[in-house]
Amino acid sequence: MLTSIGAASLATVLAPTAYTQDLDLRRGGEVLPWELNSVGSLRALDDGRVLVVDKKDRLVYLLDPRTGAQQTIGRQGDGPSEYQRPSHVLAARGDTTILLDFLARRSFRVVGGTLQPGRTDSMLGAVGGGLCGMDRDGHILGTRPLGSRAGGAVGAAPPRTDSLVVMRYKLTASRLDTLMRLRNANGGTLFKVNWVNGRGQGGWVIEAPAAVEDQACVFPDGWIALLRQAPYSVEWLTPNGARAAFGTLSEEAIAMTQREQEYARERAMGTSASVRAIPTSEFPPWPDRAPPFVSAGRERRAVPTVDGLLLVPRWPRSDQRLWIYDVIGRDARRAGRIILGEQSRIIGSGPGVLYILDTDDDGLERIRRVRWRS
């Protein structure tokens, strides 16, 4: 069961109804004693140590909260046990972790704290930025726009279509299976705004902040959750692809007012003077109401926990400036909600534990470990 934390104080925070299983995790838990620059991925080992990818440093760290020790795993380079730009640490069986390097199209095994020589994996180009996760048996789940070339250059902008293809393959094999299609972000509308300042003329290429794609998530045991926004719903599939549950979820209608548009722009693009100077009229048409959740590519992805629950980051309201995650069980029903501050996000999980990344006003990040289930 969920452990209720501060539920009595949430009536003024959540609208329209506070659930009995609402958890306020804006504070509490154990703050780990490290300052990081840009955490991209986290994997908790069974003994309490944590593997972390720092995207800015382009390094992988092994952190031991018991002793305060910090160890660098591997190093940058082109050698057999070197990576170029590590992106994800994914849990395999036991204390084996898969480290992915999309830039070099290589995967590595990390056993405990030891990096083993990498292997070339051409299939990494098929998922690129659409990685959805991996199960304990090494099956990678990912998405790509329908019609884009599986072997295209990593980081290249694929053609925009209305559909996403959900794919699965195993690291030790070269076979790529197409499972289904999901809805893409309204074709991913792109546009350019010209601007002039003292240094000359330039421009922005921006994706519409309210363009949100459906998502797929894979769990350690091989189950898959499909998250759709129209209507807001979750479908659960067993490892062999059979439908186990489907449910449509209630949602709070958030009118896309001028204030909500400005807050969405702020989250997507920042608050620099050049960004603020872009008139709202230059943006594509906004929907009448906000999507139920946010984009996995631009803001944050739904989190599959090791306990088998799906955590869905809802579209944040400008008058709250909080992140509220729906907790979805395998019956496709909402079991509760988690409340985080504006500069916090869920970065990983362990049995009964969530790892929350808190960012301070200087951009430094700290990991907080919170027990949330008994």
N, C-alpha and C positions, 0 to 999 in steps of 0.2 A: 504494500500500500504506500501511497504518498505520505510524506511527513509534513503535516501542516506547519507553516512558518508564517507568523504574522498575519493570518487570514483576517483577523478582526479589523485591521487597519486598512483594508483594501477597498472598503465600500466607496470611498471618495476617489479612488484611483481607477477602478474598472467600471466600464459601462457596457451594456445596460444592467447586467446581473453579475454578482460575484458568486462564483462556484464555491462549493464547500471544500474543494481541493485546490484552491488558488494558493500558490507559493510565492512569497515576496523574497526574492534572492538578490535584491539590490545590495544587501550587506550580508555578512556572516561567512562562515567557513574559514578555511586556512589559506592565507595568502602566501604563496611560495616565494622564497627569498631571492628572486632574480628579476632584473629589469631587461626586457627584450625590445627589439625594434619593430618587427613586423612578423608576427606568428602566422604562418600559413596552414600548418597542420600539426596535430598532436596525437600521440598514441601512448596510452597508459599501459605499463607492464604490470604483471600480476604481483610483483614484489613492491609496488608503489613508485618505482622510478618512472620517469616520463621522457619520451622522445619527442623533440620539438624541431620543426623546420622554421628557421628564421629567413623569410624571403629577402629581406634587405641585406643581411649578412651573407646570404647564399650558403648557409651552413646548417648542419644538423647537430643538435645538442642532446646529450643524455643528462637529465637533471635528477638528482637524488634528494628528495625533501628530508630524508632522515638525517643525512650528514651535511647537507648544503653543498655537496660536490657538484661541479659542472664539468662535463667531459665533451670535447668535440669529437663527433663520429665521422671518420673519413676526412677528406679535404677536397678543395677544388682542383681540377686538372683533367687530363685526358688519359690517365693511367687506368689499369684494370680495377683498382679500388678507389677511383676518384670520380667525382661528379662535377657537372658544369652548373646546373641550376636545379637543385632539389626542390620538389614541389609538394609531395605527399608522403606521409608515413602511414601505412595501412596494416592493420592487424591480421596476421595469418594465425596458424595454430601455435599454442604455447607462447613462448617469448620470441617467436620469429616475427619479424616485421619486414614488410616490403617497402622499399624506398624507391620512388619514381623520379626520373629525370627526363621530363618531356623534351627539353632542349636537345639533349644528346640521344633521346629515344633509347634509354637504357633503364633497366630495373636492377635493384640490388637487394640482397637479403642481409638483414641485420639480425644476428642471433644474440639476444641479450644486448650487449654493448659493442659487439664486434661486427664490422662491416666486411662482407665477403665480396669477392670480385663480381663486377656487374656483367650483365649479358645484354646484347642488343635485342631490342623488342620493337620490331617495325609496327606492331599493332598499336603502339602508343599514339601513333599519328592518327589513328581512327577516332580517338576520343578527344585528344587535345584538351581544351578548356572545359569540355563537357563531362569530366569524370564524375561519376555518382557514387563510387565506393567499391569495396571488394569484400567478398565473404571469406570465411576462414579457409576454404579450399582453394583460394586463389582465383576465383572468378571475378573479373573486372566488369563493372557495369558503367556504361557511358552513353552520352547522347551526342548527336550531331544533326545539323539541319538536313532535311531531306534533299538529296541531289548533290550534296557536297562530296568531294572526293576524299575517300578514306586515307589516302596516302599523301594528302596535301601538306604544304609546309606548316610546321608548328607555329602558331601565332598568326597565321594569315587569316584575313577576314573571309569566312565562307559565304557563299551566296545565301541571301535571306529568303526563306520560304515560310509557309504557314505551318509546317509540320516539323517535328523532331523525331528522329529515328532512335529508338532505344536498342542498344547493342550489348552483347555479353560475349566475353571470350576468357580463356584460361591462360595464365601467364606461360605455362609450359607447352602450350599448343599454339598453332597459327590459325585456327578456325575462328571465324567471327560470325556469330549468330545474331540475326535481327529478330527482336522479340515483338515489338509493337511500335505504334506511333503515338506521339503526344502533340499537344498544341504548342506552337512556337509563339513568341512574343509579338503577335500581330504583324508578322513579317519583319520584325526588328527595324522599324522605321528609322532611317538615318538621315541627317540633314547637316548643312554647314552654315555657319554664321560668320560673316566677315567682320573684322574689327580693325581699328587703326589706333595706334598709340605712338608714343615718341620714338619708338624703334622701328616703326614701319607697319605693314599690313600683314595680317595673318587670318586665322580662322579656327573654328571648333568643328569637330565631327562628334555628334552627340547622339546617343540612343534615347528615345523618349523615356523619361523617368517612370512613367506608369505602364510601360510595355512589359508585361510579366509573362514568362513561359511556365508551362506545366513542368513538374519535376518527377524524377524517379529516384528512389533510395533503396540501397541494398543493405541487409543486415548481416551480422556475423554468421547466422545459421542459414543464410541463403534466401530468406524471405525477401520479397520486394514490395515496397509501397509506392503506389502511383498517386501523385498529388495533383489534382485538377482544380482550376479556378472557376470554371463556368459549367455547372454550378460548383461551389466550393465542396469538394468531396475527396475521399480517400478510398482507394481500392487496394486490397491486400492479395498478393499472389504467393503461393507456396513455392519452394525451390524448383518444382517441376512445372511451374507455370499455371497451375490450376487456381481459379479464383476462390479465395477463402472467405472474404467479406467485402462488403461495399457499403459506404454510408455517406449521405449528404449532410453537411454540417451547417448549423446556423451561423450567421455572421452579422456583425454590426455594419449597417450601411453608413459609409463615410462619404459625404458629399464632397466632390472635388472643387472646393471653393478656391478663391484666389490665395487664401492663407495656406490651404493644403498643397496647392501647386508650388508655392514658394518653399515650403518645407521639403517637398519632394526634390526640388531643384537643389536645395542646400545639401541634402544627403547624397545626391548623385554627383554633384559637381563642386561642392565646397562653397566658400563664402568670399573668395577673392574679389577684388574690385572689378576685374575684367569679367568675371562670371556674373556679378550683380548688374553689370552694364548691359547684359543681353536681355532685350525686352521679351516679355512673355509672349508677344505676338509672333516671335520667331520660332516658337516651339510648335510641334505638330498638335493637332487637336487633342485636348485632354478628354478622357472619359467623364461621364456625368458623376460616376462614383469610383472610389478607389478599389483596386483589386483586393481580394481577401488576404493575400500574402505578398511578399516582395520577391524580386528577381534573384535567382540563384547566382547569376553571373555578375550582377552589379552590387548587390547589397549582402545577402547571406542566404545560404542554402538550408533547407530543412535538415534536421539532425537525427539520424537513426541511432538510438542508444543500444548499448550491449544488453540491456534489459528487455529489448524488443518493443520499445515505445518510440513513436515518431513525434518529434518536437518541431512544430511549424511556426516560423516567425511571421506574425501578423503584420499587416500594413500599419505603421505607427501614426498616431494622431498628433497633429501639431500642438494641441492644447495639453497633451500629456507628456510628449517627448520621452516615452518609455518604449521598451521592446517587450511585447507580450507574446509568449510562445504557447500555442495550443498543444496539449499533451494528448496524443491519439493512441488508443489501445488497438489491439489486433481484432477487436470486434468492430473497428471503424467508427467508434464513438469517442467523444471528447471525455477524457478522464479528469481534466483540470487545466489550469493555466499556470505559467511561470512568468514572473515579472522581473525584468532587468532594467538597469539604468540605460540612458541614451548612449553611453560610450562602453557598453558591455555586450558581449555575445558569447554563446555557448560554442566551445571549440572542440569538445570531446567528452567522452564518458567512460566510466568503469562500472563495475557492479554496484548499484545503488549510489553512484557518485557522478556528479557533473563537474567538468572543468570549464570555468568561466574566464574569459579574457577581458580584463578591465584596462582601459586606456585613459591616461591622465591628460591634463591640458597641454603638456609638453610633447605628447605623442608617444610617451614610453608606455610599455605594456607589462602587465603583471598577470600571472595565472593564479586563479583562486579555485581551490578544491572544496566542494560543498557536498555533504551527504544529504540526499533528498528523498531517498526511499529506504524503508526498513526491510 
